[in-house]
Amino acid sequence: MYEALVVLSVFAFAYSVIATRLARGVVNGAVVYLAFGVVAGPLGLGWLDLSVGSEGVRTIAELTLALVLFTDASNANLAVLRRTLKLPRRLLLVGLPGTIALGAAAAALLFPHLGIFEIAILATMLAPTDAALGKAVVTNPVVPATVRESLNVESGLNDGICVPILFTFLALAVDDERAGAPMTLALRLVAEEIGIGLVIGVALAAGASWVLRTAGRRGWIAEPWTGIPVVALALASFGLAQLTGGSGFIACFAGGLTFGALTREHKHAVLEGALGSGEALSLVTWVIFGAALVGHYAGAVLDWRVWAYAVLSLTVNRMLPVFLSVIGLGVRTNEKLFLGWFGPRGLASVVFLVIVVDANVPGSATLVATVVATVVLSVLAHGLTANPLATAFGGPPRPPEPS
C-alpha cells in the first residue's frame, strides 16, 4: 500500500508541474494517466499491483465520477441550455436507447457465447459518455455553445440513467427467477433511482447554496476553506442518494445544476478548489485503471472480436443513433457528426466495469476485455482528436458567452 502511495504521489506531483503545458497540445491528461498506469503496472515496472475487485478501487472510481459530474454541471451555462434543451433531450431519450440497442446487436453478432442479459450489460456499460474526457471540447470557447452544453448535459445525465438499467440486467443475469418480469423491474428501478436522485440533489444543493450565500455576505468563510463546501456537498449528495435507493450520479448532476444556478456571486471561488480535487481523483482513477485493468487483462484483449466491438462502439453504435435522433432540430450535418464522435467512454464505464466484476456475472471475462479495449481506444482516439477537431469545427477562437 505504501509503495503505491509513493508512486501515485510522485506521479501526481510531476504531472502537476507540466499540466498546463500538456493541455495546450493534443495529448490530454487521461492519455498520460493511463499510459503511466500501464507502465507502472504488471505489464511494465510492477510498481503498482492493484486488484480491480477491491472495495477501495470501486469507491475511488465512484467518488471521482460523482465529483466531476457535480462540478461540470455547476459550470454549465444555463442560459444557453434553456435555449437548446431539445437537443440534449433527444440525445438522452432517443440517442441513448439507440446506442444500447445497436451495442446489443453488435455484441450478439460478435459474441454468440454470451447470454442475452450479458449482451445487454455490455451494451449498457459502454453507452454513457464521459464529461471528463470530453472536457477539452465542452470547455473550448471555439465550439458553438449549443453543441458544448448539449454534450455536457448528455454526459452528465446518461450515466445516471444507465445505472438502474445496468442493475436490472445484472439482477436478471445472476438470478433467473427474476427474468419473468424484466420490463416491470426495469421501469420501477429507473423511476426510483432517477426520482430519488433528483429530489436529493436539488434539495441539498438549494439548502447549501443558501447557507454559502449567507456565510459569504457575513464574511464567515476564510479563503483556505472556499473549495471544501462543494466537495463535501457533491459527496453528501452521492452518498445520501445511494443510501436511500436513488442514483448518486443523477443526484450529483442535478445538484450541480441547481448549485450553479443559485450560487452566481461566489461560484468561481467555491468551485476552483473542487475542480482541483476532481482532477486529482481523476488522475488516481485512470492510473489505477491502467495498472489494475489494462495490466491484468492485457492477454484477453488480443481477441480481434474485442477490438472490432470497440471500434463499432465508438463509431456506428454511437454516431448513427445520435445522427438520427437530432433530425428535425435544424442541426447541421457537421454538428451531427461532431456530436456523434465526441461521445468518449471513460469514468462511467470504468465504474460500471468494477461493479460487474464484483457481481461475478457469467461471461465476465469477455465483458471486462471488451470494456477495457473500448475505454483505452476512446482515451487515445478522443484525447488525441479533441483539441484539433474542436478548433477545426469551431473556426477562429471567439470570446466566451456570458453566464
C-alpha positions as MATLAB code, in Angstrom:
seq = 'MYEALVVLSVFAFAYSVIATRLARGVVNGAVVYLAFGVVAGPLGLGWLDLSVGSEGVRTIAELTLALVLFTDASNANLAVLRRTLKLPRRLLLVGLPGTIALGAAAAALLFPHLGIFEIAILATMLAPTDAALGKAVVTNPVVPATVRESLNVESGLNDGICVPILFTFLALAVDDERAGAPMTLALRLVAEEIGIGLVIGVALAAGASWVLRTAGRRGWIAEPWTGIPVVALALASFGLAQLTGGSGFIACFAGGLTFGALTREHKHAVLEGALGSGEALSLVTWVIFGAALVGHYAGAVLDWRVWAYAVLSLTVNRMLPVFLSVIGLGVRTNEKLFLGWFGPRGLASVVFLVIVVDANVPGSATLVATVVATVVLSVLAHGLTANPLATAFGGPPRPPEPS';
ca = [
       0.000    0.000    0.000;
       2.753    2.468    0.901;
       4.665    1.744   -2.292;
       1.526    2.509   -4.340;
       1.010    5.698   -2.319;
       4.532    6.897   -3.070;
       4.266    6.059   -6.778;
       0.922    7.840   -7.172;
       2.071   10.878   -5.179;
       5.311   11.338   -7.117;
       3.499   10.984  -10.415;
       0.805   13.464   -9.356;
       3.467   15.990   -8.378;
       5.383   15.534  -11.617;
       2.283   15.829  -13.775;
       1.019   18.948  -11.974;
       4.256   20.734  -12.873;
       3.671   20.286  -16.628;
      -0.146   20.010  -16.745;
      -0.755   23.427  -18.281;
       1.851   22.857  -20.979;
       0.352   19.481  -21.915;
      -3.181   20.908  -22.018;
      -2.212   23.058  -24.997;
      -1.226   20.051  -27.092;
      -3.007   17.004  -28.492;
      -2.213   14.737  -25.519;
      -4.719   15.235  -22.703;
      -4.463   14.213  -19.073;
      -6.259   10.866  -19.342;
      -3.837    9.649  -22.019;
      -0.863   10.397  -19.774;
      -2.535    8.928  -16.667;
      -3.467    5.722  -18.474;
      -0.015    5.337  -20.041;
       1.673    5.760  -16.674;
      -0.659    3.200  -15.088;
       0.261    0.630  -17.744;
       3.989    1.357  -17.370;
       3.849    1.203  -13.568;
       1.580   -1.870  -13.508;
       2.199   -5.588  -14.040;
       2.879   -5.135  -17.761;
       5.705   -2.716  -17.058;
       7.771   -1.983  -13.972;
       5.492   -3.753  -11.499;
       5.304   -0.801   -9.089;
       1.503   -0.951   -8.866;
      -0.172   -4.325   -8.303;
      -3.793   -3.444   -7.623;
      -6.929   -5.585   -7.595;
      -9.875   -4.251   -9.580;
     -12.308   -6.121   -7.362;
     -11.261   -4.323   -4.186;
     -13.727   -2.028   -2.437;
     -11.204    0.797   -2.413;
     -10.854    0.862   -6.212;
     -14.633    0.955   -6.677;
     -15.016    3.718   -4.100;
     -12.350    5.910   -5.700;
     -13.893    5.456   -9.171;
     -17.412    6.257   -7.962;
     -16.399    9.329   -5.963;
     -14.322   10.624   -8.866;
     -17.280   10.408  -11.229;
     -19.594   11.972   -8.638;
     -17.340   14.992   -8.088;
     -16.669   15.518  -11.802;
     -20.401   15.404  -12.570;
     -21.189   17.928   -9.838;
     -18.521   20.448  -10.809;
     -19.161   20.178  -14.548;
     -22.887   20.689  -14.020;
     -22.217   23.680  -11.756;
     -20.213   25.290  -14.563;
     -22.943   24.736  -17.170;
     -24.259   27.809  -18.969;
     -27.951   27.575  -18.085;
     -28.931   30.476  -20.330;
     -27.662   28.554  -23.356;
     -29.094   25.279  -22.046;
     -32.604   26.733  -21.768;
     -32.461   27.784  -25.422;
     -31.218   24.380  -26.632;
     -32.969   21.928  -24.307;
     -34.491   19.952  -27.204;
     -31.069   18.795  -28.379;
     -29.818   17.050  -25.185;
     -33.341   15.735  -24.608;
     -33.252   13.963  -27.982;
     -29.746   12.662  -27.283;
     -30.921   11.133  -23.999;
     -34.391    9.876  -24.930;
     -33.644    8.672  -28.478;
     -29.876    8.532  -28.951;
     -29.082    6.694  -25.701;
     -31.609    3.831  -26.164;
     -30.489    3.570  -29.793;
     -26.861    3.243  -28.700;
     -27.759    0.469  -26.242;
     -29.829   -1.352  -28.883;
     -27.093   -1.180  -31.535;
     -24.491   -2.179  -28.948;
     -26.545   -5.229  -28.021;
     -26.975   -6.202  -31.673;
     -23.235   -5.922  -32.333;
     -22.456   -7.978  -29.199;
     -24.900  -10.692  -30.294;
     -23.088  -11.000  -33.633;
     -19.528  -10.900  -32.292;
     -20.000  -12.798  -29.008;
     -22.584  -15.556  -29.625;
     -21.457  -17.377  -26.473;
     -22.852  -14.615  -24.265;
     -26.394  -14.788  -22.932;
     -28.991  -12.138  -23.655;
     -28.515  -10.372  -20.337;
     -24.712  -10.395  -20.597;
     -25.086   -8.792  -24.037;
     -27.393   -6.151  -22.561;
     -24.928   -5.495  -19.730;
     -22.076   -4.930  -22.182;
     -24.133   -2.533  -24.293;
     -25.243   -0.598  -21.206;
     -21.732   -0.321  -19.757;
     -20.498    1.309  -22.954;
     -23.497    3.576  -23.604;
     -22.745    6.521  -21.249;
     -20.256    9.191  -22.253;
     -17.608   10.839  -20.112;
     -17.718   14.524  -19.199;
     -14.099   14.469  -18.020;
     -12.662   13.008  -21.239;
     -14.746   15.468  -23.236;
     -13.649   18.481  -21.200;
     -11.338   19.723  -23.960;
     -14.448   20.042  -26.128;
     -17.128   21.224  -23.697;
     -14.874   23.962  -22.270;
     -13.401   25.119  -25.587;
     -14.926   28.527  -26.491;
     -14.387   27.981  -30.230;
     -17.021   25.205  -30.192;
     -20.582   26.602  -30.520;
     -22.258   26.922  -27.137;
     -25.264   24.826  -28.154;
     -23.014   21.883  -29.013;
     -20.907   22.253  -25.859;
     -23.832   22.477  -23.454;
     -25.689   19.612  -25.141;
     -22.668   17.318  -24.817;
     -22.167   18.404  -21.207;
     -25.778   17.700  -20.215;
     -25.837   14.409  -22.102;
     -22.666   13.141  -20.418;
     -23.914   14.355  -17.046;
     -27.225   12.528  -17.171;
     -26.695    9.435  -19.308;
     -24.551    7.588  -16.776;
     -27.113    8.198  -14.038;
     -29.879    6.931  -16.322;
     -27.830    3.832  -17.190;
     -27.231    2.913  -13.526;
     -30.708    1.433  -12.827;
     -30.740   -0.183  -16.292;
     -27.396   -1.838  -15.566;
     -28.521   -3.100  -12.162;
     -31.685   -4.502  -13.713;
     -29.709   -6.533  -16.252;
     -27.247   -7.586  -13.536;
     -30.108   -8.883  -11.397;
     -31.535  -10.793  -14.345;
     -28.144  -12.208  -15.348;
     -27.365  -13.651  -11.903;
     -30.926  -14.595  -10.865;
     -33.003  -16.413  -13.471;
     -36.069  -16.419  -11.184;
     -36.412  -12.669  -11.718;
     -36.413  -12.956  -15.502;
     -40.199  -13.251  -15.626;
     -40.909   -9.523  -15.477;
     -37.797   -7.663  -16.643;
     -39.665   -4.656  -18.061;
     -41.615   -4.052  -14.849;
     -38.458   -4.368  -12.768;
     -36.535   -2.045  -15.074;
     -39.193    0.655  -15.092;
     -39.542    0.595  -11.324;
     -35.799    0.798  -10.730;
     -35.334    3.564  -13.280;
     -38.182    5.629  -11.814;
     -36.989    5.161   -8.237;
     -33.324    5.889   -8.863;
     -33.907    8.928  -11.067;
     -36.674   10.370   -8.873;
     -34.851    9.945   -5.572;
     -31.615   11.196   -7.087;
     -33.263   14.341   -8.456;
     -35.019   15.188   -5.195;
     -31.936   14.706   -3.042;
     -29.588   16.516   -5.417;
     -31.827   19.569   -5.829;
     -32.783   19.775   -2.143;
     -29.235   19.526   -0.791;
     -27.850   21.954   -3.368;
     -30.574   24.528   -2.740;
     -30.020   24.400    1.017;
     -26.243   24.503    0.725;
     -26.368   27.415   -1.715;
     -28.447   29.472    0.737;
     -26.026   28.690    3.559;
     -22.996   29.662    1.458;
     -24.597   32.904    0.255;
     -25.430   33.846    3.828;
     -21.975   32.943    5.123;
     -20.316   34.790    2.222;
     -22.203   38.010    2.893;
     -21.153   37.897    6.552;
     -17.530   37.032    5.794;
     -17.575   33.734    7.657;
     -15.717   31.645    5.055;
     -11.954   32.083    5.084;
     -10.001   31.782    1.826;
      -8.431   28.332    2.512;
     -11.904   26.834    3.063;
     -13.691   28.077   -0.054;
     -13.195   24.837   -2.030;
     -14.287   22.464    0.751;
     -18.085   23.043    0.708;
     -18.508   21.972   -2.935;
     -16.537   18.750   -2.466;
     -18.496   17.985    0.702;
     -21.814   18.760   -0.991;
     -21.049   16.565   -4.002;
     -20.023   13.610   -1.829;
     -23.001   14.082    0.509;
     -25.400   14.157   -2.469;
     -23.892   10.984   -3.871;
     -23.829    9.139   -0.550;
     -27.359   10.076    0.553;
     -28.887    9.194   -2.815;
     -27.144    5.806   -2.870;
     -28.150    5.173    0.741;
     -31.836    5.846    0.053;
     -32.125    3.809   -3.148;
     -31.539    6.596   -5.654;
     -28.847    7.254   -8.240;
     -25.954    9.141   -6.711;
     -24.806   10.203  -10.176;
     -28.184   11.752  -11.023;
     -28.131   13.481   -7.622;
     -24.701   14.954   -8.311;
     -25.557   16.266  -11.740;
     -28.952   17.660  -10.705;
     -27.370   19.124   -7.586;
     -24.583   20.693   -9.618;
     -27.046   22.358  -11.995;
     -29.045   23.704   -9.047;
     -25.966   24.887   -7.184;
     -24.568   26.641  -10.242;
     -27.873   28.409  -10.911;
     -28.292   29.634   -7.325;
     -24.661   30.456   -6.455;
     -23.632   33.020   -9.030;
     -21.954   35.597   -6.813;
     -19.199   33.390   -5.372;
     -19.440   30.433   -7.769;
     -15.976   30.720   -9.280;
     -14.270   30.941   -5.889;
     -16.049   27.952   -4.348;
     -15.687   25.787   -7.465;
     -11.984   26.397   -8.022;
     -10.805   24.159   -5.194;
     -13.324   21.450   -6.072;
     -12.120   21.380   -9.673;
      -8.603   20.679   -8.431;
      -9.860   17.849   -6.246;
     -11.718   16.361   -9.199;
      -8.583   16.462  -11.333;
      -6.578   14.751   -8.594;
      -9.141   11.968   -8.190;
      -9.337   11.536  -11.974;
      -5.570   11.126  -12.109;
      -5.657    8.393   -9.464;
      -8.604    6.613  -11.106;
      -7.011    6.494  -14.556;
      -3.663    5.318  -13.210;
      -5.452    2.547  -11.296;
      -7.378    1.630  -14.449;
      -4.142    1.337  -16.409;
      -2.458   -0.769  -13.743;
      -5.321   -2.889  -12.391;
      -7.367   -3.495  -15.535;
      -5.204   -2.989  -18.605;
      -2.280   -4.688  -16.880;
      -4.199   -7.710  -15.650;
      -6.421   -8.234  -18.703;
      -3.930   -7.452  -21.467;
      -3.987  -11.019  -22.761;
      -7.777  -11.135  -23.005;
      -7.991   -8.061  -25.236;
      -5.933   -9.678  -28.006;
      -9.101  -11.247  -29.481;
      -9.950   -9.466  -32.758;
     -13.647   -9.540  -31.887;
     -12.979   -7.414  -28.804;
     -11.330   -4.694  -30.886;
     -13.970   -4.946  -33.600;
     -16.628   -4.273  -30.985;
     -14.581   -1.406  -29.531;
     -14.375    0.285  -32.944;
     -18.108   -0.208  -33.538;
     -18.915    1.126  -30.074;
     -17.079    4.387  -30.714;
     -18.361    4.850  -34.269;
     -21.519    3.230  -35.667;
     -23.141    2.277  -32.346;
     -22.819    5.875  -31.096;
     -22.799    8.053  -34.187;
     -25.748    6.565  -36.075;
     -28.287    6.889  -33.210;
     -27.073   10.423  -32.482;
     -27.322   11.393  -36.154;
     -30.870   10.050  -36.419;
     -32.016   11.378  -33.029;
     -31.456   15.054  -33.898;
     -33.203   15.016  -37.270;
     -35.690   17.866  -37.473;
     -33.921   20.107  -34.952;
     -32.075   22.198  -37.517;
     -28.701   20.701  -36.619;
     -26.169   20.887  -39.448;
     -24.527   17.717  -40.750;
     -21.085   18.657  -39.384;
     -22.643   19.291  -35.969;
     -24.368   15.892  -36.036;
     -21.075   14.179  -36.825;
     -19.273   16.204  -34.151;
     -21.905   15.319  -31.531;
     -21.691   11.665  -32.528;
     -17.918   11.420  -32.451;
     -17.412   13.166  -29.130;
     -19.059   10.531  -27.025;
     -15.927    9.309  -25.199;
     -16.154    6.291  -22.900;
     -14.400    6.752  -19.607;
     -15.146    7.034  -15.907;
     -18.749    5.799  -16.049;
     -17.750    2.676  -17.977;
     -14.869    2.072  -15.551;
     -17.234    2.356  -12.557;
     -19.732    0.023  -14.228;
     -16.955   -2.443  -15.002;
     -15.843   -2.590  -11.370;
     -19.464   -3.223  -10.345;
     -19.805   -6.047  -12.883;
     -16.536   -7.657  -11.764;
     -17.817   -7.633   -8.161;
     -21.108   -9.252   -9.248;
     -19.418  -12.319  -10.837;
     -21.569  -12.142  -13.957;
     -21.348  -15.134  -16.363;
     -19.093  -14.281  -19.282;
     -17.427  -11.518  -17.273;
     -14.020  -12.184  -18.892;
     -15.363  -11.139  -22.289;
     -17.202   -8.176  -20.793;
     -14.093   -6.931  -18.985;
     -11.820   -7.332  -22.005;
     -14.255   -5.515  -24.306;
     -14.829   -2.588  -21.967;
     -11.090   -2.259  -21.301;
     -10.323   -2.230  -25.031;
     -13.088    0.288  -25.765;
     -12.081    2.680  -22.995;
      -8.395    2.507  -23.934;
      -9.237    3.170  -27.585;
     -11.530    6.024  -26.562;
      -8.912    7.641  -24.327;
      -6.437    7.598  -27.210;
      -8.780    8.480  -30.070;
     -10.806   11.183  -28.320;
      -7.855   12.501  -26.352;
      -5.749   12.999  -29.468;
      -8.548   14.496  -31.571;
     -10.332   16.725  -29.032;
      -8.357   19.950  -29.428;
      -7.595   19.675  -33.189;
     -11.169   18.791  -34.190;
     -12.715   21.329  -31.817;
     -10.568   24.074  -33.324;
     -11.292   22.935  -36.884;
     -15.030   22.665  -36.172;
     -15.398   25.954  -34.347;
     -13.162   28.107  -36.547;
     -11.283   31.103  -35.105;
     -11.480   31.494  -31.317;
     -14.413   33.528  -30.080;
     -14.979   35.187  -26.688;
     -16.806   33.126  -24.045;
     -20.582   33.516  -23.840;
     -21.951   35.485  -20.881;
     -23.109   33.411  -17.933;
];
